[in-house]
Amino acid sequence: MFIIYDKTRQRVPIKVWLESEDQLEEQCLQQALNLSNLPFVYKWVALMPDTHSGYGMPIGGVIGTIDTIIPNAVGVDIGCGVAFMDTNIKADSISRIQYEEIVSQIMNRVPTGFDHHRIKQQCKVLDRASIAKKFKKNRELYDEIENGYYQVGTLGGGNHFIELQEDDDGMLGIMVHSGSRNFGFKIANYYNEVAKGLNKKMGDVVPRHYDLAYLPTDSQEGKEYIMWMNLALDFARENRSKIMGTVQDVLYKNIDDIEFGGEINAHHNYASYERHYEKDVWIHRKGAIYAGKDVLGIIPGAMGSYSYIVKGLGNPESFKSCSHGAGRELSRRAAKEEYPVEHVVEDLESRGVILGKTRLRDVAEEYRKAYKDIDFVISQQLDLIQPIKRLKTIAVIKG
């Protein structure tokens, strides 16, 4: 970890879990500098080793704020995160043909990309929200609750995935990466616009070009955003659980005597009210996970590489956080320009990885070489986490 702190252009320091400033892209660094000058940011800005530029705030960024919350520091996919489960089955006891059939069955039951379920799904989170008077006050977003019933249990596109994996002991595991889908996206965009309007009335204390419009947490708008954000977090968690349940059901029907255990389900796009350095602040984790003392977390790599189950060390300097993945090395456009579809597919085949994807033209966006090396990322944060399990991809389903 190193520190960037020029008192002539920063209000607070930036702590970076990398080796040098050369490893930060220019836009990512500028966004971090913008964060460091917010009047309400607490202590310092923390950048995890997977950091890269995002909207307003770098992905892989962590900040604490005093009495304020920033929609763009949570992100548009509120509650995006990863779930994992172990099994009692040896990965090599299943043939490649069986894996291919399992992937096909999962894809028939879990909509990917922009697809949603055609039939309304059960969702406990939305059932509770639909009858709560507090949500009915916002008619625009309340109407999205009905749409959410068709989105729960769907994967989405981009870097979201379902993977069947093998750990270093040869055991089969399941990993799911998804978030709050269009439901959370609508909430995020709605309150970012609300924050922009409110900031304009307050005199634009934060420059507009930062794209970090904020809401005072004691304002009606701030309280509403927190309420809807928490709903999206709960929805995202149930979404991952639904997908995981579908994968389990498929495996039950294809593998005799399979059992599941060791479940982990963690957000990496959220804000929560926490106590750090004897003060209660709003910790925003955008592409970062909670890594409290002995808390289990998941750090996935790119498809076809490795992922890690880790144990948090509770390091206060990162606000008890760590990276959420490998982090992009190339933009989506740059990855597609540099790597032909055929190259990516051949690379996965050479690694024995089964790919489940209906539309191949954008597969290079998620190519492993478009991401940082996961082992390097892990090596840069051994003061934040302890790796306890390594997993390699057997089969991956992408939107």
NORSULRA-V557527 format. One line per field, one symbol per residue. ss: DSSP state (h for helix, s for strand, l for the rest). A space follows every 50 residues. Layout:
# NORSULRA-V557527
ss: ???
This chain:
# NORSULRA-V557527
ss: lsssllllllllssssllllhhhllhhhhhhhhhhhllllssssssssss ssllllllsssssssllsslhhhhllllllsssssssssshhhllhhhhh hhhhhhhhhllllllllllllllhhhhhhhllhhhhllhhhhhhhhhhll llllllllllssssssslllssssssssllhhhhhhhhhhhhhhhhhhhh hllllllhhhllllsslllhhhhhhhhhhhhhhhhhhhhhhhhhhhhhhh hhhhlllllsssssssslssssssssllsssssssslssslllllsssss lllllssssssslllhhhllssslsllslllhhhhhhhllhhhhhhhhhh lllsssllllllhhhhlhhhsllhhhhhhlllllssssssssssssssl
